[in-house]
Amino acid sequence: MINRKSLVLGAATFLLMTGAGITVAPAAFAGTPGGTFAVDRNSDFDGDGYDDVLTGAPGGTVDGKKGAGYVTVQYGSASGIGTAGTLPRVRTAVLSQSTAGISGTAETGDAFGGAVATGDVNGDGYDDAVIGSPDEDLAGLVDVGRATVLYGSASGLRGTGSVDLQPVQPTREANYGGAVAAAHFTSETPGDGIAVSDDDGVDLFSDEGPMLRVTRLETVADPGGVAVVPVSLTTGNFDGDGYADLVVSGYSLLDEEGVRGRSVVYDGGQYALTYDRDLTGGPSAAAGDVNGDGFDDLVTGEKGGGRIALRYGSDDGITELADELTQDSPGVPGTDEEGDNWGADLSVADTDGDGYADIAVGAPGEDIGTVPDAGAVWVIRGQQRGWTPAGVRSFDQNSANVPGSAEAGDAFGAQVRLVDTDADGRAELLAAAPGENTDDGVAIAFPAATTGITAVGSWLYGGGSFGVSGTDALFGAAIDE
């Protein structure tokens, strides 16, 4: 068995030269760089006040290179990212390693877009994109991985000036860039820090003018800790101190108990992220203020699915005790069954404008009738006392008004995202089925009404909607959180 060690803050720091520096935001732009709460984790690449959507298609073919991967951008507007029957749907873009200015070259199997995140890295008021390519070959080694930063501007994301993030010590099959995140962890820089994971830990990058500084959250011996293999990263301000906190979620390798889900919480602070605690739960995680008390709360999904845990934020950070939910919980439609993978992906945001964040839950292994692994999604409402069994909604591709049909292996709900692309104070639901049409992949957009998410007016799109090859693209395998 591989000897994995718990994550604690490493002391080593390095400087990487880049071509990007901190610039001054235009006076007309009203954005606020340096957000710390989950609700601040916006994706407004062009600074027009509407959140945009970044979606990964890591299996996509680019210049004839299968699996090179690409990402799509859907720019928000007063009408969001569009409605059913509107093609093309407002303004869109497709970006890959063949796009002018983006570092690297589109190569077979790179999986560009395997992980995506957004944040204002250089503090200029325009959100930027962080894109993982976990199967990139580097330094003669197979599947080392890398990440790329694309900067926002008045015209949106651009390839020019992109920054390449690589491991200081490349390792074969390290899955570098398998998970990425960005938030304002410290006050060392005006912009957001970047977190990039591999199979052994996390690198933290910060933009310091002509350089990016990287600090390693190392895997080192810690008798009191639990071994964790990172799979996902999320951020939120759980203690209300003005700095974003980082949650590294994944698997723990325990000789006595086998492989289990585990999360490690790091507190943001003026100068650095510091280890706070280990928690059960993972490898999926999401954050938002479910009970509306001004502190972000943490939702984690158990390894193998079937259970999610909701821990509340406070002056002292995340609570140890959790509200646990399954498909057998009051008000939750369905039945808790082995293989459903309920909670494989999560997202947290306010869908009905009542001031309480709601929880989207994906179950890509859910059987719909006799159709195996077709997948489904749920939306659980927040309230002052936390989650409520009242008004829970579930959707699958056999539900009324939902486009498509439930098919074996679609994995609908493998990715869920709540995002307010029309700035009306209510987050819409994006739910992806990367297995649709034998791994072409699609996403379905669900509108947000005053009563919450509705299937009425929902619509479906995939790689072909953007004028690029959707064959085996795994479109929707990653949607920025």
C-alpha positions as CSV (number, residue, x, y, z in Angstrom):
1,M,0.0,0.0,0.0
2,I,1.2,3.5,-0.8
3,N,2.3,5.3,2.3
4,R,0.2,8.5,2.4
5,K,0.7,11.1,5.1
6,S,-1.5,13.8,6.4
7,L,-1.4,17.3,5.0
8,V,0.3,20.0,7.1
9,L,1.8,23.3,6.1
10,G,5.3,23.0,4.6
11,A,7.9,25.6,5.1
12,A,9.5,25.6,1.6
13,T,8.7,28.4,-0.8
14,F,9.8,29.0,-4.4
15,L,9.5,31.8,-6.9
16,L,8.3,31.1,-10.5
17,M,8.8,33.7,-13.2
18,T,5.7,34.6,-15.2
19,G,4.7,37.3,-17.6
20,A,1.7,38.5,-15.6
21,G,1.6,41.2,-13.0
22,I,-0.9,43.0,-10.8
23,T,-2.7,45.8,-12.8
24,V,-5.0,48.5,-11.8
25,A,-8.8,48.0,-12.4
26,P,-10.5,50.4,-14.7
27,A,-12.5,53.1,-12.9
28,A,-15.7,52.0,-14.5
29,F,-15.6,48.5,-13.1
30,A,-17.4,48.0,-9.8
31,G,-16.0,44.5,-9.0
32,T,-14.4,43.8,-5.6
33,P,-11.3,41.6,-5.8
34,G,-10.3,39.5,-2.8
35,G,-13.6,37.8,-2.0
36,T,-13.5,35.4,1.0
37,F,-17.0,34.0,1.4
38,A,-18.3,31.3,-0.9
39,V,-20.8,33.8,-2.4
40,D,-17.9,36.0,-3.4
41,R,-16.4,33.2,-5.5
42,N,-17.7,34.7,-8.7
43,S,-16.8,34.1,-12.3
44,D,-17.4,37.4,-14.0
45,F,-14.6,37.3,-16.6
46,D,-15.6,40.5,-18.5
47,G,-16.6,42.6,-15.5
48,D,-20.1,43.4,-16.7
49,G,-21.8,42.4,-13.4
50,Y,-23.0,39.0,-14.6
51,D,-21.5,35.7,-13.6
52,D,-20.2,33.5,-16.5
53,V,-19.9,29.8,-16.7
54,L,-16.7,27.8,-17.3
55,T,-17.2,24.2,-18.4
56,G,-14.5,21.5,-19.0
57,A,-14.6,18.9,-21.8
58,P,-11.4,17.0,-21.0
59,G,-12.1,14.3,-23.6
60,G,-12.6,16.8,-26.4
61,T,-10.7,16.5,-29.7
62,V,-8.6,19.5,-30.6
63,D,-6.7,19.7,-34.0
64,G,-7.3,16.0,-34.4
65,K,-5.8,15.2,-31.0
66,K,-8.3,13.0,-29.1
67,G,-8.6,13.8,-25.4
68,A,-6.5,17.0,-25.7
69,G,-9.5,18.8,-24.0
70,Y,-11.1,22.2,-24.1
71,V,-13.2,24.5,-22.0
72,T,-16.2,26.5,-23.0
73,V,-17.3,29.9,-21.6
74,Q,-20.9,31.1,-21.5
75,Y,-21.0,34.8,-20.6
76,G,-23.9,35.9,-18.4
77,S,-26.3,38.7,-19.3
78,A,-29.7,40.1,-18.3
79,S,-31.2,36.9,-19.8
80,G,-28.5,34.7,-18.2
81,I,-26.7,32.3,-20.5
82,G,-29.8,31.9,-22.7
83,T,-33.1,30.0,-22.8
84,A,-34.4,27.0,-24.7
85,G,-34.5,27.5,-28.4
86,T,-32.0,30.4,-28.5
87,L,-29.0,29.5,-30.6
88,P,-26.4,30.7,-30.4
89,R,-27.1,31.3,-26.7
90,V,-25.7,34.8,-26.0
91,R,-21.9,35.2,-26.1
92,T,-19.7,32.1,-25.9
93,A,-16.1,31.1,-26.4
94,V,-14.1,27.9,-26.7
95,L,-10.5,27.8,-25.4
96,S,-7.8,25.1,-25.6
97,Q,-4.1,24.7,-25.7
98,S,-4.4,25.5,-29.4
99,T,-5.8,29.0,-28.6
100,A,-3.3,31.7,-29.4
101,G,-1.4,32.8,-26.3
102,I,-2.3,29.8,-24.1
103,S,0.8,27.9,-22.9
104,G,1.5,24.4,-24.0
105,T,0.3,22.5,-27.0
106,A,-2.9,20.4,-27.5
107,E,-1.7,16.8,-27.3
108,T,-3.6,13.5,-27.2
109,G,-4.8,12.7,-23.7
110,D,-3.8,15.9,-22.0
111,A,-7.3,16.3,-20.5
112,F,-7.2,20.1,-20.5
113,G,-10.4,21.1,-18.6
114,G,-10.3,18.2,-16.3
115,A,-10.6,20.6,-13.4
116,V,-11.7,24.3,-13.5
117,A,-11.9,27.2,-11.0
118,T,-12.3,30.9,-11.0
119,G,-11.0,33.9,-9.0
120,D,-9.4,37.3,-9.3
121,V,-5.8,36.2,-9.2
122,N,-4.1,39.5,-10.2
123,G,-6.5,41.8,-8.3
124,D,-7.6,43.8,-11.4
125,G,-11.3,43.4,-10.8
126,Y,-11.8,40.9,-13.6
127,D,-12.2,37.2,-12.6
128,D,-9.6,34.8,-14.0
129,A,-9.8,31.1,-14.8
130,V,-7.6,28.2,-13.5
131,I,-7.7,25.1,-15.7
132,G,-6.2,21.8,-14.8
133,S,-4.7,19.4,-17.3
134,P,-4.1,16.4,-15.0
135,D,-2.8,14.0,-17.8
136,E,-0.3,16.4,-19.4
137,D,3.2,14.8,-20.0
138,L,6.1,16.9,-18.7
139,A,9.8,16.5,-18.5
140,G,9.7,13.2,-20.3
141,L,7.3,11.8,-17.7
142,V,3.8,10.5,-18.4
143,D,0.7,12.1,-16.9
144,V,2.5,14.6,-14.6
145,G,-0.2,17.2,-15.1
146,R,-0.2,21.0,-15.1
147,A,-2.5,24.0,-14.6
148,T,-3.0,27.1,-16.6
149,V,-4.2,30.6,-15.6
150,L,-6.2,32.6,-18.1
151,Y,-6.8,36.2,-17.2
152,G,-10.1,38.1,-17.5
153,S,-10.5,41.4,-19.3
154,A,-13.2,43.8,-20.6
155,S,-13.6,41.4,-23.5
156,G,-13.6,38.3,-21.3
157,L,-11.1,35.5,-20.9
158,R,-8.1,35.8,-23.1
159,G,-5.2,33.5,-24.1
160,T,-2.6,36.2,-24.2
161,G,-0.6,36.4,-21.0
162,S,-1.6,33.0,-19.8
163,V,0.5,31.5,-17.0
164,D,1.7,28.0,-16.7
165,L,1.6,26.3,-13.3
166,Q,3.8,23.2,-13.0
167,P,5.0,21.1,-10.1
168,V,8.5,22.0,-8.8
169,Q,9.4,18.3,-8.9
170,P,7.5,16.6,-11.7
171,T,6.4,13.1,-10.9
172,R,5.0,10.4,-13.2
173,E,1.2,10.0,-13.0
174,A,1.0,12.6,-10.2
175,N,-2.4,14.0,-11.4
176,Y,-1.2,17.6,-10.9
177,G,-4.1,19.9,-11.7
178,G,-6.6,17.2,-10.8
179,A,-8.3,19.8,-8.5
180,V,-8.0,23.6,-8.5
181,A,-9.4,26.5,-6.5
182,A,-8.9,30.2,-6.0
183,A,-9.8,32.6,-3.1
184,H,-8.4,35.4,-1.0
185,F,-6.6,33.2,1.6
186,T,-4.2,35.9,3.0
187,S,-3.5,39.6,2.8
188,E,-0.1,39.1,1.3
189,T,-1.4,40.1,-2.2
190,P,-4.5,42.0,-3.3
191,G,-5.6,39.2,-5.5
192,D,-6.7,35.6,-4.9
193,G,-4.4,32.8,-4.2
194,I,-4.5,29.6,-6.3
195,A,-4.6,26.1,-5.0
196,V,-3.5,23.2,-7.2
197,S,-3.5,19.6,-6.0
198,D,-1.7,16.4,-7.0
199,D,-1.9,13.0,-5.4
200,D,0.3,13.9,-2.5
201,G,-0.7,17.5,-1.5
202,V,-1.5,21.0,-2.6
203,D,0.6,23.9,-4.1
204,L,-0.5,27.4,-3.2
205,F,0.3,30.2,-5.7
206,S,0.1,33.9,-5.2
207,D,0.6,36.7,-7.8
208,E,3.4,39.0,-6.7
209,G,3.9,41.3,-9.6
210,P,6.3,39.7,-12.1
211,M,6.4,36.4,-10.2
212,L,4.1,33.8,-8.8
213,R,5.2,32.5,-5.4
214,V,4.4,28.9,-4.6
215,T,4.1,27.4,-1.1
216,R,3.7,23.7,-0.6
217,L,1.1,22.1,1.7
218,E,3.4,19.1,2.1
219,T,2.6,15.5,3.0
220,V,4.8,15.0,6.0
221,A,4.7,12.7,9.0
222,D,2.1,13.7,11.6
223,P,1.3,11.1,14.2
224,G,-2.0,12.9,15.0
225,G,-3.2,13.2,11.5
226,V,-5.0,11.1,8.9
227,A,-3.5,10.2,5.5
228,V,-5.4,12.1,2.7
229,V,-5.2,11.8,-1.1
230,P,-6.6,15.1,-2.5
231,V,-9.5,14.8,-4.9
232,S,-11.4,18.1,-4.6
233,L,-10.8,21.6,-3.3
234,T,-13.4,24.1,-2.0
235,T,-13.2,27.4,-0.2
236,G,-15.3,29.5,2.2
237,N,-15.1,31.8,5.1
238,F,-16.2,29.5,7.9
239,D,-15.1,31.7,10.9
240,G,-16.0,35.1,9.5
241,D,-12.4,36.5,10.0
242,G,-12.1,38.1,6.5
243,Y,-10.0,35.4,5.0
244,A,-11.0,32.5,2.9
245,D,-10.4,29.0,4.3
246,L,-9.4,26.0,2.2
247,V,-10.9,22.5,2.4
248,V,-9.0,19.6,0.8
249,S,-11.3,16.6,0.4
250,G,-10.3,13.2,-0.8
251,Y,-9.6,9.7,0.5
252,S,-7.8,8.5,3.6
253,L,-5.8,5.3,3.5
254,L,-6.2,3.5,6.8
255,D,-4.7,0.0,7.3
256,E,-7.4,-1.0,9.7
257,E,-10.5,0.5,8.0
258,G,-9.6,0.6,4.3
259,V,-10.2,3.6,2.1
260,R,-12.5,6.3,3.5
261,G,-13.6,9.8,2.7
262,R,-11.7,12.5,4.6
263,S,-11.4,16.3,4.5
264,V,-8.7,18.6,5.8
265,V,-9.5,22.2,6.8
266,Y,-6.9,25.1,6.6
267,D,-7.7,28.5,8.1
268,G,-6.9,31.6,6.1
269,G,-5.0,34.3,7.9
270,Q,-3.1,37.5,7.4
271,Y,0.1,35.8,6.4
272,A,-0.6,32.1,5.6
273,L,-3.0,29.2,5.6
274,T,-2.6,27.1,8.7
275,Y,-3.9,23.6,9.5
276,D,-7.1,23.5,11.5
277,R,-8.6,20.0,11.7
278,D,-9.4,16.8,9.9
279,L,-13.1,15.8,9.3
280,T,-14.9,12.7,8.1
281,G,-16.5,13.2,4.7
282,G,-15.2,13.5,1.2
283,P,-14.1,13.4,-1.6
284,S,-16.8,15.9,-2.7
285,A,-17.3,19.2,-0.9
286,A,-19.0,22.6,-1.3
287,A,-19.5,25.7,0.8
288,G,-22.2,28.4,1.4
289,D,-24.3,30.0,4.1
290,V,-27.2,27.5,4.4
291,N,-28.6,29.0,7.7
292,G,-28.0,32.6,6.8
293,D,-26.0,33.5,9.9
294,G,-23.1,35.2,8.1
295,F,-20.7,32.2,8.3
296,D,-20.2,29.8,5.4
297,D,-21.1,26.2,6.1
298,L,-19.5,23.1,4.7
299,V,-21.2,20.2,2.9
300,T,-19.3,17.0,2.2
301,G,-20.2,13.8,0.3
302,E,-19.1,10.5,1.6
303,K,-16.8,8.3,-0.5
304,G,-19.0,5.9,-2.5
305,G,-22.0,8.2,-2.0
306,G,-25.2,7.8,-0.2
307,R,-24.7,10.3,2.5
308,I,-23.9,14.0,2.8
309,A,-22.8,15.9,6.0
310,L,-23.6,19.5,6.7
311,R,-21.4,21.3,9.2
312,Y,-22.1,24.9,10.2
313,G,-19.7,27.8,10.4
314,S,-19.2,29.8,13.6
315,D,-16.7,32.2,15.3
316,D,-14.7,29.1,16.0
317,G,-14.9,27.7,12.5
318,I,-16.6,24.6,11.3
319,T,-18.6,22.6,13.9
320,E,-17.5,19.1,14.6
321,L,-21.1,17.7,14.7
322,A,-22.9,17.4,11.4
323,D,-26.4,17.1,10.1
324,E,-26.3,13.9,8.0
325,L,-28.7,13.4,5.1
326,T,-29.4,10.4,2.9
327,Q,-32.2,9.6,0.5
328,D,-34.0,8.1,3.5
329,S,-34.0,11.4,5.3
330,P,-37.4,13.1,5.8
331,G,-38.6,14.9,2.7
332,V,-35.8,13.6,0.4
333,P,-37.3,11.8,-2.6
334,G,-36.0,8.3,-3.5
335,T,-34.5,5.5,-1.6
336,D,-31.0,5.0,-0.3
337,E,-29.5,2.3,-2.5
338,E,-26.0,1.0,-2.9
339,G,-24.3,2.4,-6.0
340,D,-26.5,5.6,-6.3
341,N,-23.4,7.7,-5.5
342,W,-25.7,10.3,-3.9
343,G,-23.6,13.3,-3.1
344,A,-20.9,12.6,-5.7
345,D,-21.0,16.3,-6.5
346,L,-22.4,19.3,-4.5
347,S,-23.0,22.9,-4.9
348,V,-24.4,25.5,-2.5
349,A,-26.1,28.8,-3.3
350,D,-29.5,30.6,-2.9
351,T,-31.9,29.5,-5.6
352,D,-35.1,31.3,-4.4
353,G,-33.7,34.7,-3.1
354,D,-34.8,34.1,0.5
355,G,-31.3,34.7,1.9
356,Y,-30.5,31.1,2.7
357,A,-28.2,29.0,0.5
358,D,-29.6,25.8,-0.9
359,I,-27.8,22.5,-1.6
360,A,-27.6,20.8,-5.0
361,V,-26.8,17.1,-4.8
362,G,-25.8,14.9,-7.7
363,A,-26.2,11.2,-7.8
364,P,-24.8,10.0,-11.2
365,G,-25.2,6.3,-10.2
366,E,-29.0,6.6,-9.6
367,D,-31.0,4.1,-11.5
368,I,-34.2,5.5,-13.1
369,G,-36.7,2.7,-13.2
370,T,-34.8,-0.2,-14.7
371,V,-32.2,2.1,-16.4
372,P,-28.9,1.8,-14.6
373,D,-26.7,4.7,-13.7
374,A,-28.8,7.2,-15.6
375,G,-28.4,9.7,-12.7
376,A,-30.4,12.4,-11.0
377,V,-30.1,15.6,-9.0
378,W,-31.8,17.1,-5.9
379,V,-32.1,20.6,-4.5
380,I,-32.4,20.9,-0.7
381,R,-33.5,24.2,0.7
382,G,-31.8,26.1,3.5
383,Q,-33.5,27.9,6.4
384,Q,-32.5,29.6,9.6
385,R,-32.2,26.3,11.5
386,G,-30.2,24.8,8.6
387,W,-31.5,22.5,5.9
388,T,-35.2,21.8,5.8
389,P,-37.1,18.7,4.5
390,A,-39.8,21.0,3.1
391,G,-39.7,21.7,-0.6
392,V,-36.9,19.3,-1.6
393,R,-36.9,18.8,-5.4
394,S,-35.4,16.1,-7.6
395,F,-34.9,15.9,-11.3
396,D,-33.8,13.3,-13.8
397,Q,-34.0,13.0,-17.6
398,N,-37.4,11.3,-17.4
399,S,-38.9,14.1,-15.3
400,A,-41.5,16.3,-16.9
401,N,-40.1,19.2,-18.9
402,V,-36.5,18.0,-18.6
403,P,-34.9,17.5,-22.1
404,G,-33.5,14.2,-23.2
405,S,-34.3,10.8,-21.7
406,A,-32.8,8.7,-18.9
407,E,-30.3,6.3,-20.5
408,A,-27.8,3.8,-19.1
409,G,-24.5,5.3,-18.1
410,D,-25.5,9.0,-18.7
411,A,-24.3,9.8,-15.2
412,F,-26.6,12.8,-15.0
413,G,-25.6,14.7,-11.8
414,A,-21.9,13.9,-12.0
415,Q,-21.4,17.7,-11.9
416,V,-23.9,20.2,-10.4
417,R,-23.4,24.0,-10.2
418,L,-25.7,26.7,-8.8
419,V,-24.9,30.1,-10.4
420,D,-26.7,33.3,-10.9
421,T,-25.9,34.3,-14.5
422,D,-28.7,36.9,-14.8
423,A,-27.9,38.7,-11.5
424,D,-31.5,38.5,-10.2
425,G,-30.5,37.1,-6.8
426,R,-31.5,33.5,-7.6
427,A,-29.0,30.9,-8.7
428,E,-29.9,28.6,-11.6
429,L,-28.9,25.0,-11.6
430,L,-26.6,23.5,-14.2
431,A,-26.4,19.7,-14.1
432,A,-24.1,17.7,-16.3
433,A,-24.3,14.2,-17.7
434,P,-20.8,13.6,-19.0
435,G,-21.7,10.0,-20.0
436,E,-24.5,11.1,-22.3
437,N,-24.3,9.7,-25.9
438,T,-21.5,7.3,-25.0
439,D,-19.3,10.0,-23.3
440,D,-20.0,13.0,-25.5
441,G,-21.5,14.7,-22.5
442,V,-24.2,17.4,-22.1
443,A,-25.3,19.9,-19.5
444,I,-28.9,20.9,-18.7
445,A,-29.7,24.4,-17.5
446,F,-32.6,24.7,-15.0
447,P,-34.1,28.2,-14.4
448,A,-34.6,29.7,-11.0
449,A,-38.1,30.9,-10.1
450,T,-39.2,32.7,-7.0
451,T,-40.0,29.3,-5.6
452,G,-36.6,27.8,-6.5
453,I,-35.3,25.6,-9.2
454,T,-37.8,24.5,-11.9
455,A,-37.7,22.2,-14.8
456,V,-40.1,24.4,-16.8
457,G,-37.9,26.1,-19.4
458,S,-34.9,23.8,-18.9
459,W,-32.7,23.2,-21.9
460,L,-29.8,21.0,-23.0
461,Y,-26.5,21.8,-24.6
462,G,-23.1,20.2,-25.3
463,G,-19.9,20.6,-27.2
464,G,-21.7,20.7,-30.5
465,S,-23.7,23.8,-29.3
466,F,-20.4,25.7,-29.4
467,G,-19.4,24.6,-32.9
468,V,-16.7,22.2,-31.9
469,S,-16.5,18.4,-31.9
470,G,-18.5,16.9,-29.0
471,T,-17.6,13.3,-29.8
472,D,-16.3,11.6,-26.6
473,A,-15.7,15.0,-25.2
474,L,-17.0,14.2,-21.7
475,F,-18.5,17.7,-21.8
476,G,-19.5,18.8,-18.3
477,A,-17.0,16.6,-16.5
478,A,-16.0,19.8,-14.7
479,I,-18.0,23.0,-14.1
480,D,-16.4,25.8,-12.1
481,E,-17.7,26.2,-8.5
